[in-house]
Amino acid sequence: MPNQPVHHSRRSFLHRAARFAVAGAALPLAARTAYAAVPDARSLRLDHTHTGERISLVYAVGDRYVPEALSTLNHFLRDHYAGDVGVIDPQLFDVLYRVQQTLGAGQSFQVISGYRCPTTNNTLRNTRGGGVAKHSLHMEGKAIDIRLPGVGLGDLRDAALSLRAGGVGYYPGEQFVHVDTGRVRNW
């Protein structure tokens, strides 16, 4: 029997590509750029203002999240006060991705706060004179406080509001926008 060509399905291709997503964060820029070209790949670039860490990775391909990428993002968005790592709602990454698409922005989000453990949340609530909710969605991994360099805070807020994907808080004095995957509301 002659050798038959091997045909791989699109799903098989995307599955193999997803396995390499986390490796993309450690690859040289040229390799990450090539990987980001995988059809239906969703990626994020984040800079953490408190830890100084930076990350750029593909977190989903098609309708599937990349488990290793989610784990990496959970660690990146850990409570920077206590070091505790929470589980971040993957839909929050989709909201950030959609905000970026809405704005036509490719630069990294600056992260001010991701996950907060209950102890940190309570400490901040008691020392910040308000502004920290007792039952904050940060403790559930469903909220993030961000900026996007080169984009006005009002424009960032408006882009998030236009998605109607959860809560949006506007903090011009503190220079950030809060985005969460809770019920649709704004303040």
VENPE-V168051 format. One record per residue. N is the residue number from 1. RES is the residue in one letter. SS is DSSP state (H for helix, E for strand, C for the rest). Layout:
N | RES | SS
N | RES | SS
This chain:
1 | M | C
2 | P | C
3 | N | C
4 | Q | C
5 | P | C
6 | V | C
7 | H | C
8 | H | C
9 | S | C
10 | R | H
11 | R | H
12 | S | H
13 | F | H
14 | L | H
15 | H | H
16 | R | H
17 | A | H
18 | A | H
19 | R | H
20 | F | C
21 | A | C
22 | V | H
23 | A | H
24 | G | H
25 | A | H
26 | A | H
27 | L | C
28 | P | C
29 | L | H
30 | A | H
31 | A | H
32 | R | H
33 | T | H
34 | A | H
35 | Y | H
36 | A | H
37 | A | C
38 | V | C
39 | P | C
40 | D | C
41 | A | E
42 | R | E
43 | S | E
44 | L | E
45 | R | E
46 | L | E
47 | D | E
48 | H | E
49 | T | C
50 | H | C
51 | T | C
52 | G | C
53 | E | C
54 | R | E
55 | I | E
56 | S | E
57 | L | E
58 | V | E
59 | Y | E
60 | A | E
61 | V | E
62 | G | C
63 | D | C
64 | R | E
65 | Y | E
66 | V | C
67 | P | H
68 | E | H
69 | A | H
70 | L | H
71 | S | H
72 | T | H
73 | L | H
74 | N | H
75 | H | H
76 | F | H
77 | L | C
78 | R | C
79 | D | C
80 | H | C
81 | Y | C
82 | A | C
83 | G | C
84 | D | C
85 | V | C
86 | G | C
87 | V | C
88 | I | C
89 | D | C
90 | P | H
91 | Q | H
92 | L | H
93 | F | H
94 | D | H
95 | V | H
96 | L | H
97 | Y | H
98 | R | H
99 | V | H
100 | Q | H
101 | Q | H
102 | T | H
103 | L | H
104 | G | C
105 | A | C
106 | G | C
107 | Q | C
108 | S | C
109 | F | E
110 | Q | E
111 | V | E
112 | I | E
113 | S | E
114 | G | C
115 | Y | C
116 | R | C
117 | C | C
118 | P | H
119 | T | H
120 | T | H
121 | N | H
122 | N | H
123 | T | H
124 | L | H
125 | R | H
126 | N | H
127 | T | H
128 | R | C
129 | G | C
130 | G | C
131 | G | C
132 | V | C
133 | A | C
134 | K | C
135 | H | C
136 | S | C
137 | L | H
138 | H | H
139 | M | H
140 | E | H
141 | G | C
142 | K | C
143 | A | E
144 | I | E
145 | D | E
146 | I | E
147 | R | E
148 | L | E
149 | P | C
150 | G | C
151 | V | C
152 | G | C
153 | L | H
154 | G | H
155 | D | H
156 | L | H
157 | R | H
158 | D | H
159 | A | H
160 | A | H
161 | L | H
162 | S | H
163 | L | H
164 | R | C
165 | A | C
166 | G | C
167 | G | E
168 | V | E
169 | G | E
170 | Y | E
171 | Y | E
172 | P | C
173 | G | C
174 | E | C
175 | Q | C
176 | F | E
177 | V | E
178 | H | E
179 | V | E
180 | D | E
181 | T | C
182 | G | C
183 | R | C
184 | V | C
185 | R | E
186 | N | E
187 | W | C
